[in-house]
Amino acid sequence: MNGKLNLLLSRGVFALVLLALWEYGARNFGLDFYISRPTDIFARLITWIADGTLFFHMSITVVETVVGFIGGALVGIAVGLVLGRATRVAAVIDPFMMGFYSMPKVALAPVFVLWFGIDMDMKIIFVGMIVFFLVFLNTYTGVRNVSREQIAILRLMGANERHLTTKVILPSAIVWVFAGLRLSVPYALIGAIIGEMMATNRGLGFLLANTAATFDSAGTFATLIAIIALSMFLNGIVHWGERKLMPWQTVQEMQEVTI
């Protein structure tokens, strides 16, 4: 407990020092136009919260990110499990999957606008596509790294494919799955933001593009802080699920903090 408290205090002090240096530099070196001031950014956030602007735009981004993330993650886990077990099929389509995975996903945004329009559905599908490849690759790798000796022994004991999946493969690959989920959270948010910046008049992406286009540095940085806070919140939810499904990870983290 003391270790966690000290860690939180250290982080708080570090954040305050950074904000103080930021405020001092902006005030004394004429950098307001470029980096604004923490006080102005905080005032803008208060204004947006009071008139509902921030929650309106954030709610749109949250829906696009969460729905796309859940859909892409579920499909990615399912396909990763299937192809991880179907060695021959995976060998055939592996280069094609890696080709699509290697492609910069931002390059597909204009194509998605052409195919699905500029409504919320386009952003959800775009986010789902980004999350799918990240979760699929991690799940597939985790399944392929399951001990072949364990699987062979359980087969000799009469285990069927369902038993192998639920008793061995999923428990062994779950660390890889959550690694993919954690990695996907910021990319899911990036996908939603990019879609909003390209084709919409609402959402945090639109708010970011609009404030930047009008040279409103306080509004731009306020939007960036809102995006960072949302990303941390979504990451926290994934981390909470990881602790619930893998309680031994919590014990290990506590030991590391204590040390």
CORSUL-V966696 format. One record per backbone hydrogen bond with DSSP energy under -1.0 kcal/mol. CO is the residue of the C=O (numbers start at 1). NH is the residue of the N-H. Records with the same first field share a line. If there is no record, write none. Layout:
CO->NH  NH
//
This chain:
1->5
2->6
3->7
4->8
5->9
6->10
7->11
8->12
9->13
10->14
11->15
12->16
13->17
14->18
15->19
16->20
17->21
18->22
19->23
20->24
21->25
22->26
23->27
24->28
25->29
31->35
32->36
37->41
38->42
39->43
40->44
41->45
42->46
43->47
44->48
45->49
46->50
47->51
48->54
52->56
53->57
54->58
55->59
56->60
57->61
58->62
59->63
60->64
61->65
62->66
63->67
64->68
65->69
66->70
67->71
68->72
69->73
70->74
71->75
72->76
73->77
74->78
75->79
76->80
77->81
78->82
79->83
80->84
81->85
82->86
85->87
86->90
87->91
88->92
89->93
90->94
93->97
94->98
95->99
96->100
97->101
98->102
104->107
105->108
106->109
108->112
109->113
110->114
111->115
112->116
113->117
120->124
121->125
122->126
123->127
124->128
125->129
126->130
127->131
128->132
129->133
130->134
131->135
132->136
133->137
134->138
135->139
136->140
137->141
138->142
139->143
140->144
141->145
143->146
147->151
148->152
149->153
150->154
151->155
152->156
153->157
154->159
155->158
160->164
161->165
162->166
163->167
164->168  169
165->170
168->172
169->173
170->174
173->177
174->178
175->179
176->180
177->181
178->182
179->183
180->184
181->185
184->188
185->189
186->190
187->191
188->192
189->193
190->194
191->195
192->196
193->197
194->198
195->199
203->207
204->208
205->209
206->210
207->211
208->212
209->213
210->214
211->216
212->215
215->217
216->220
217->221
218->222
219->223
220->224
221->225
222->226
223->227
224->228
225->229
226->230
227->231
228->232
229->233
230->234
231->235
232->236
233->237
234->238
235->239
236->240
237->241
238->242
239->243
240->244
241->245
242->246
246->249
247->251
248->252
249->253
250->254
251->255
252->256
253->257
254->258
255->259
//
